[in-house]
Amino acid sequence: MNGVEALRLGDPRDPGTQVGRWPGTTCARRSGGRSRSRWRQGPLLTGGKPVPGEGWFHRPTELADTGPGMAAFDEETFGPLAALTVARDDEDAVRLADATAYGPGLSVWTPDTARGVGLARRITSGAAFVNAGRRRHPRVHRHPHLLGGRLPGRGVAHTPSPCRTAVPQGDTHPPSTPGAGECRREFRPG
């Protein structure tokens, strides 16, 4: 939680910025309203408030104990919102990851890279990361750790939207995190 509260908001072109502004008023209004309704469905750990001043900024939000049947779990959130769900074991993690109609990307974090690769292979997703997160360049909007997609119609920014950025499915780059690219070629779209 402390890490989320410490994230720096600002101009996405500034290398020191960790969370940028909304791309426009339509997206900010739509997503801000959705975020507020989601807070009633899970304990709010941090964030959840617009930032006063110029621009369309929103404090990154963290919700706990989310799961199937809750908007933060079942729908796309389009904002700086982390909906935390705890799985009982690996089988439950795969079931939960596949329990949504959305699956643009997933990230498996574990000190055991082989275990992470095994889990990532079992989950249906548009893109998969192992011990790596989604990163964006302020102008190009590419993902340096993208492992590719396995599900037609799913993928980061697969459908045009004013709240999304375009990323070609299957776009890959060498990982900068140890173990991040262990299975990236396994997820090439067929």
C-alpha positions as CSV (number, residue, x, y, z in Angstrom):
1,M,0.0,0.0,0.0
2,N,2.8,2.5,0.9
3,G,4.2,2.0,-2.6
4,V,0.9,3.0,-4.3
5,E,0.6,6.1,-2.1
6,A,4.2,7.2,-3.0
7,L,3.6,7.0,-6.8
8,R,4.4,10.4,-8.5
9,L,1.6,11.9,-10.6
10,G,2.6,14.3,-13.4
11,D,3.2,14.9,-17.1
12,P,3.8,11.5,-18.8
13,R,6.6,13.0,-20.9
14,D,8.6,13.6,-17.7
15,P,10.8,10.6,-16.8
16,G,10.0,11.1,-13.1
17,T,6.3,10.6,-13.6
18,Q,4.9,7.3,-12.6
19,V,1.2,7.9,-13.1
20,G,0.0,10.3,-15.9
21,R,-3.3,12.1,-16.3
22,W,-6.5,10.8,-18.0
23,P,-6.4,11.2,-21.8
24,G,-9.5,13.5,-21.7
25,T,-12.6,14.6,-20.0
26,T,-14.8,11.8,-21.4
27,C,-12.5,9.0,-20.0
28,A,-11.9,10.8,-16.7
29,R,-15.7,11.3,-16.1
30,R,-16.6,7.7,-17.1
31,S,-13.7,6.0,-15.2
32,G,-13.8,8.3,-12.2
33,G,-17.5,7.4,-11.7
34,R,-16.9,3.7,-12.1
35,S,-14.1,3.9,-9.6
36,R,-16.3,5.5,-7.0
37,S,-19.0,2.8,-7.4
38,R,-16.4,0.1,-7.1
39,W,-15.2,1.3,-3.7
40,R,-18.5,0.2,-2.1
41,Q,-17.7,-3.4,-3.3
42,G,-14.4,-3.9,-1.6
43,P,-12.4,-2.4,1.2
44,L,-10.5,0.7,0.0
45,L,-6.9,0.4,1.0
46,T,-5.7,3.7,-0.4
47,G,-6.4,6.4,-3.0
48,G,-9.8,6.7,-4.7
49,K,-9.9,10.5,-5.0
50,P,-9.5,13.0,-7.9
51,V,-6.5,15.3,-7.5
52,P,-7.6,19.0,-7.4
53,G,-6.0,21.4,-9.8
54,E,-5.3,21.5,-13.5
55,G,-5.6,18.3,-15.6
56,W,-7.4,15.1,-15.1
57,F,-5.5,13.3,-12.3
58,H,-6.8,10.6,-10.0
59,R,-4.9,9.1,-7.0
60,P,-4.0,5.5,-7.7
61,T,-6.5,3.3,-5.9
62,E,-6.2,-0.1,-4.3
63,L,-9.1,-2.3,-3.3
64,A,-8.9,-5.5,-1.3
65,D,-10.9,-8.7,-1.2
66,T,-12.4,-8.4,-4.7
67,G,-13.7,-11.4,-6.7
68,P,-16.2,-12.6,-9.2
69,G,-19.5,-10.7,-9.1
70,M,-17.8,-7.4,-8.2
71,A,-17.5,-4.7,-10.8
72,A,-13.7,-4.2,-10.1
73,F,-13.2,-7.9,-10.8
74,D,-15.6,-8.4,-13.7
75,E,-15.2,-5.2,-15.7
76,E,-12.4,-3.1,-17.2
77,T,-11.6,-0.2,-14.9
78,F,-9.6,2.2,-17.2
79,G,-7.8,3.9,-14.4
80,P,-5.1,3.7,-11.8
81,L,-7.0,1.0,-9.9
82,A,-5.6,-2.3,-8.5
83,A,-8.3,-4.8,-7.5
84,L,-6.6,-7.3,-5.2
85,T,-7.9,-10.9,-5.2
86,V,-6.3,-13.7,-3.1
87,A,-6.2,-17.2,-4.6
88,R,-6.1,-20.3,-2.3
89,D,-3.6,-22.1,-4.6
90,D,-2.3,-22.3,-8.2
91,E,-5.5,-24.0,-9.4
92,D,-7.7,-21.3,-7.8
93,A,-5.4,-18.6,-9.4
94,V,-5.9,-20.0,-12.9
95,R,-9.7,-20.3,-12.3
96,L,-9.9,-16.7,-11.1
97,A,-7.7,-15.4,-13.9
98,D,-10.0,-17.1,-16.5
99,A,-13.2,-16.0,-14.7
100,T,-13.6,-12.8,-16.6
101,A,-14.6,-11.9,-20.2
102,Y,-11.7,-9.5,-20.2
103,G,-8.1,-10.7,-20.4
104,P,-5.9,-8.1,-22.1
105,G,-2.9,-9.0,-20.0
106,L,-1.7,-10.7,-16.9
107,S,1.4,-10.7,-14.8
108,V,2.6,-13.6,-12.7
109,W,5.0,-12.7,-9.9
110,T,6.9,-15.4,-8.2
111,P,10.5,-16.1,-7.0
112,D,10.1,-19.4,-8.8
113,T,10.3,-18.4,-12.5
114,A,9.5,-22.0,-13.8
115,R,6.4,-22.0,-11.7
116,G,5.4,-18.6,-13.1
117,V,5.9,-19.8,-16.7
118,G,3.8,-22.9,-16.0
119,L,1.0,-20.8,-14.6
120,A,1.2,-18.2,-17.4
121,R,0.9,-21.1,-20.0
122,R,-2.4,-22.3,-18.4
123,I,-4.1,-18.9,-18.2
124,T,-6.0,-17.6,-21.3
125,S,-4.9,-14.0,-21.9
126,G,-4.1,-11.5,-24.6
127,A,-0.6,-11.0,-23.2
128,A,1.4,-12.5,-20.4
129,F,4.3,-11.3,-18.3
130,V,6.4,-13.3,-15.9
131,N,8.1,-11.3,-13.2
132,A,7.6,-8.2,-15.2
133,G,4.9,-5.5,-15.4
134,R,3.3,-3.5,-18.2
135,R,5.4,-0.4,-19.0
136,R,4.6,2.4,-21.4
137,H,6.9,4.8,-23.2
138,P,5.2,8.3,-23.1
139,R,5.0,8.6,-26.9
140,V,5.2,5.1,-28.3
141,H,3.0,3.2,-25.8
142,R,4.7,-0.2,-26.3
143,H,5.2,-2.9,-23.8
144,P,8.8,-4.0,-23.4
145,H,7.8,-7.3,-21.6
146,L,4.9,-8.3,-23.8
147,L,4.8,-12.1,-24.3
148,G,2.2,-12.1,-27.1
149,G,-1.4,-13.2,-27.2
150,R,-3.2,-16.5,-27.2
151,L,-6.8,-15.5,-27.4
152,P,-8.3,-13.8,-30.5
153,G,-10.1,-10.6,-29.6
154,R,-8.2,-10.2,-26.4
155,G,-5.0,-8.2,-26.1
156,V,-3.9,-4.9,-24.8
157,A,-5.9,-2.2,-26.6
158,H,-7.4,-4.7,-29.0
159,T,-10.6,-2.6,-29.6
160,P,-10.3,1.1,-30.3
161,S,-11.3,3.3,-27.4
162,P,-10.5,6.8,-26.2
163,C,-9.2,5.3,-22.9
164,R,-6.8,2.8,-24.5
165,T,-3.5,3.0,-26.3
166,A,-2.7,1.0,-29.4
167,V,-0.3,-2.0,-28.9
168,P,0.2,-4.6,-31.6
169,Q,-0.5,-8.2,-30.4
170,G,2.6,-10.2,-30.2
171,D,4.9,-7.2,-29.9
172,T,8.0,-8.4,-28.0
173,H,11.2,-6.9,-26.7
174,P,14.0,-8.3,-24.6
175,P,13.1,-8.4,-20.9
176,S,15.0,-6.2,-18.5
177,T,13.8,-8.2,-15.4
178,P,15.6,-11.6,-14.7
179,G,13.2,-14.4,-15.7
180,A,10.8,-12.1,-17.4
181,G,11.2,-13.5,-20.9
182,E,11.3,-17.2,-20.1
183,C,8.2,-18.1,-22.0
184,R,7.5,-15.1,-24.2
185,R,7.8,-17.0,-27.5
186,E,5.2,-19.5,-26.2
187,F,2.5,-17.0,-26.4
188,R,2.7,-16.0,-30.1
189,P,-0.7,-15.6,-31.7
190,G,-1.4,-18.5,-34.1
